[in-house]
Amino acid sequence: MDVMEIISSIFILIGAGNFVICGAGMLTFRDVYARMSVLSTASGFGVSMIIIGVFLLDPHWSTAIVGIGAIILLLGTSAIGSILISRSSILRHVAIVDVQFNEANVWEGEFVSPSEFQYRQETGQARKVQ
């Protein structure tokens, strides 16, 4: 076993360990927003470490091109997917569990569309949360 195989094994173990830790987080976190954060971390960091480890096992230019392309596409799709799922959760009024301060909710206990927000400002019905 040479040094490159040891280094690649370390990268693969870091990626696999990230999946284990994120899997435990998926079981322990109770709301969709925390779970989306864990899922995007696992897909972004964990898979990137595994791809780098695989590249170090077979350091060839074609492997590098495929690996770089996979990492770029993976980071883009996981980030955009997490944002869209979290946004749809907010629009469907999915509650945040054990929240101390809800930054996503400008109004007390309700989600207000931009047109409703403008109407409330114009009519003087706006009430901000302290």
N, C-alpha and C positions, 0 to 999 in steps of 0.2 A: 504494500500500500504506500503510494507516494504522497507527497505533501499536497498536491492538487486534489487528490481524492479525499483527503482529510478535510480540506477547506470546503470542498463542495458538499461533503456530508454535513458539515457544520451549518452551512446555509440551508440545506434541506431540513435538518432538524429544527432550526430556528423557525422556518416556515410551518413545519408540522406542529411545533409547540404553540405557535400562534393560533393555529386552528383549534387545538385542544383548549387553550385559554378562552378563545372566542366562543367555542361551543359551551363552555361552562358559563360564560356571560349570557349566552342566549337562554340558558335554563334559569339563571338567577334574576335577570332583569325582567321587570313586569310590564313595561309599557312599550309600545311600538317604536317610539323614538329612540330609546336606548338600544333596543334590539337592532334597529337600522344602523346605528352608529357602530355597533359590534360587527354586524355583517359586512359593512363597507370596509372596516379595518381588516377583517379576515380576508376578504377578496382582494383588497389592494396590497397590503403588506405581506400576507402569508403566501399568496400565489407568486408574488414577485420574488420573494426569497427562494422559493422552490424552483422557479424558472432560472434564476441566477445559478443555483446549485447544479441544475442539470446542464447548463452551459459550461460550467467549470469541469464537469465530467467529460464533456465532448467539445473541447474548444476549437470549433471550426467556424469559418465565416458564415456558412449557411445557417448554422445553429444560432449564431449571434443575431443575424437578421430576423429570423423567426422569433427568437426570444425578445428582442427589442420591440418588434411589432406586436407581439402578444402582450407585453407589459403596457405599452401605450394604449392599445385598445381596451385592455382590462381596466386600467385606471380610469379611462374616460367613461366606459360603460357603467362601472360600479358606482362612480361618483354621481353620474347623471341619474342612474336608476334609484339610488338612495334618496336623492333630492326629490325626485318625482313621487316616490312612494310616501315620503314624509309630508310632502305638500298635499297629496291627496288625503292623507290621514288628518291633517289640520282642517282641510275643507269639509271633511265628513264629521268634524267635531269629536274626534277620538280623544278621550281624556288622557292627561298626563298623570300617572300614578304617583302619589306622595309628593306633590309639588309644593314648594315653598313660595315660589313666585313664578307665575306663568308669563313669560315674555312674549309668547305667541298670541296672547289674548289682550288686546288693548282695552276692551270693554269688560265690564263685570259679567262673567259667566256667559258671554255670547261672542260669536264671530260675526263681524259686520263686513259686508261687501264694500268696495270703494264707493259705489254710488250711494249706498245707505250712509256711509261715513260723511260724504259731502253733504247729503241732505240734513243730517243731524247737526253738522257745523253751521249750515245756513239758517236752520230754524232755532238754533240755540239749545238743542236737546243733547248736546255732547256732554258726557260725563266721564272723566278720566279716572282710572284706578290710581289710588295714592301709592 
